[in-house]
Amino acid sequence: MYNKRSAYIGVAILLILLTVVIAGCTSSSPSASPTPVATAPVQQTTLTVFAAASLSDAFNETAAAYEAQHPGVKIVYNFAGTQALVSQVELGASADVFASASPKYMTQLSGEGYINNSTIVNFTNNSLAIIVPVSNPANITTVNDLAKPGVKIDVGAATVPCGSYTLQLLNKSANVTGYGATFANGVRANIVSNETDVNSIVSKVALGEVDAGFVYVSDVPATMKDKVKVITIPAEINVIAVYPIGVISQSKDQADAESFIQFVTSSAGKTILDNHGFKA
């Protein structure tokens, strides 16, 4: 009886061990990988923005912020003097958004049918300032010093918004006490170069090719701040530059173009502009 029972126990133990071995072999076999689910690629839209050269630094930051919120949209810029951008649009260049440094040129394109008029908005302001080389060889410390004989001044061409605003400033100063016609005429006599965009003015001043230049307050990029000094122009003779923006009527991405403008005019967009010297 005892031996028979022992045999039963031995068989049971053997069956248990055999079951464990089989289970171990089964679990060691690789499990089947799930079939990957195909996802549709994000559709990429490219928006081409024609913008005044003075917006370069601010708008590059704007693009990064906008693209972070809209991963399906890529912003591509064409920065140049506003008058050059207008000519390009009129000649058929492909663009989605136009940002001008002057209402004059926005009005021109709008009147010619190139702008979706319902999208036009004045999105920021700018003002003029004087920059001189950091060495300041002409010893210019105030705006009045620009009228001293022999000072070499660089300005924007009359067809460039910055140049146009400079001429307005000189005309305005001719009627302001403390400046007058003598100041205005003296500055005009010292102008030695007229540039097609403000970036060229900044470069010439930084290189010491001229003694001073009229630019926008926003026009000194971080890379130039150690090469030039900024001299504030008193408010009584300064002028305000108004910047409008609008969607090109031939744009194939009207909705995204309007979305970009909405971001530019949002609190986030205005903060970026303010940080670069523009004023809402």
Secondary structure, 3 states (H helix, E strand, C coil): CHHHHHHHHHHHHHHHHHHHHHHHHHHHCCCCCCCCCCCCCCCCEEEEEEEEHHHHHHHHHHHHHHHHHCCCEEEEEEEECHHHHHHHHHCCCCCCEEECCCHHHHHHHHHCCCEEEEEEEEEEEEEEEEEEECCCCCCCCCHHHHHCCCCCEEEECCCCHHHHHHHHHHHHHCCCCCCHHHHHHHHHHHEEEEECCHHHHHHHHHCCCCCEEEEECCCCCHHHCCCEEEEECCCCCCCEEEEEEEEECCCCCHHHHHHHHHHHCCHHHHHHHHHCCCEC
